[in-house]
């Protein structure tokens, strides 16, 4: 029986999602953009964001072309004796790679384009009340959320319908990961370059308020919110979303003895992750309309209720599609329901991890208030406190993922673990919407101040921004947990692929094998090196920003009096050029490292390398994101008038903590997610090439036995 016709349901969901994204974009852009000053500031932000993305996409186009050629020639197919099959070109995977890259870029650009225009409209909407301001911000974010999921599901469904081979989808996923790597790393370096520079000089040295128009880096800071937290985080979750579906598809295709019923059932289980993801999109659509109709004056509650509603609706919709599939597979009915339970376990784990992140970063909770209190003891103590709570925050998510993995494996083996990752990302439309809402509110708050809308409007925008900060903390935790469960599933699929393609190769990740141990050790250190490179990139670039801001203040004192405008373009140029220059080496590192490990030490060592990088990467990602978020909100807690308020030594110590935390939470921490996915996909997609070296043992592997 041909199950492909079921993909029509997913295609309909994807098309509706794109149509609604365009509808919400039109709805937001019809809103009043505000006074002349607000339009001018918003124009600066939009122009800066477009300039950065335009240059970034030019660099990315070259990167995509080079990798396209590599995909066409390098993964050269090998036979069972690990010999090259002459003339075997990889056209299908190459085309899918280009399509995946284009889809990710297109979704990110659409979301950012609306985001940079929604900010001034959200600020103006705040003059009419909190609910109106929330609606404009939320539906501006929904454009990104719906575009990401719609593009992903349409791309996967169409490609698999035309070429029903999960290995072709592997190319699509690799394309999404390539874009995500550039978007997340580049956007993260950009936004924290401006943010750190603006805080160190504007706040700490000149006591300027947040988003003060006299600060030359204020516009670049707002641009960074859009290229980092909208386009960057959107691409990151697009990447993890596609990779989670792919991992399950690959495992279903490889595990020949997994299904009790007929061989035809395999196709049903290959497309099941796509079907369940489609149900998650329908759930997100319903939750977005629920928020649209719901009248509430608490934006944080609205966002959380939307997440809870999407979760509940997904459980129902996923149950319905599981019922349909169980009725048409013969002999595997029980397995369908076990898989359904795995997705629910994964989603529950994702929600838990998100809210644990909120607990450790929310200024209404004990950890962040303890960090704020530590600022009273000085700069060093606030660093020690935030660092320690960041490390402690790693334990609960790790336990959550371990429990989800154990339950999923008990129910449905490694395929169940992969489906838990699918479940965790099933409502990604809602998650990305909530995340994109944050930077729109942040920009709106700045524009409200720069547009002289008055203290009452600024307070309204502050309430929206506060909810956005909480939403971003939840999203980061959710994204990290989902990425790690996804790459664990990709590790399982890599191991199965090796055994399928090279049955004569003894593929055992035995730590008593020196090659395997070397691979594991190198894997452990790569996330640390990657995080260090990104943090140093921010430090170097922020140093240039600090010197430029000081130069402008010293050479033109009229900027501080408000008599003359600062030169925003200089700061935007520094952030743009620096970010694009600095992201090149980390991007190359993420692709070349697994290839070199595989070529030198073999497939088993490469598997151990991936395992080591996944485990250490999880620790670094959670620690850096939560420590940074805690320092940030501790500073905001003090700025709200607590512990002495602004201008005190306590406040200055908190600014130091926030400055350290900025590249932690918005550059290095979240980018590790993308690093892990890219390395895992690289290992799988270039497996044929790697197996050519030493018969899969590597050039040095046979000498280390």
Secondary structure by P-SEA (a helix, b strand, c coil): ccccccaaaaaaaaaaaaaaaaaaaaaaaacccccaaaaaaaaaaaaaaaaaaaaaaaaaaaaaaaaaaaaaccccccccccccccccccaaaaaaaaaaaaaaaaaaaaaaaaaaaaaaaaaaaaaacaaaaaaaaaaaaaaaaaaaaaaaaaaaaaaaaacccaaaaaaaaaaaaaaaaaaaaaaaaaaaaaaaaaaaccccccccccccccccaaaaaaaaaaaccaaaaaaaaaaaaaaaaaaaaaaaacccccccccccaaaaaaaaaaaaaaaaaaaaaaaaaaaaacccccaaaaaaaaaaaaaaaaaaaaaaaaaaaaaccccaaaaaaaaaaaaaaaaaaaaaaaaaaaaaccccccaaaaaaaaccccaaaaaaaaaaaaaaaccaaaaaaaaaaaaaaacccaaaaaaaaaaaacaaaaaaaaaaaaaaaaaaaaaaaaacccaaaaaaaaaaaaaaaaaaaaaaaaaaaaaaaaaaaaaaaaaaaaaaaccccccccccccaaaaaaaaaaaaaaaaaaaaaaaaaaaaaaaaaaaaaaaaaacccccccccccaaaaaaaaaaaaaaaaaaaaaaaacaaaaaaaacccaaaaaaaaaaaaaaaaaaaaaaaaaaaaaaaaaaaaaaccccccccaaaaaaaaaaaaacccccccaaaaaaaaaaaaaaaaaaccccccccccccccccccc
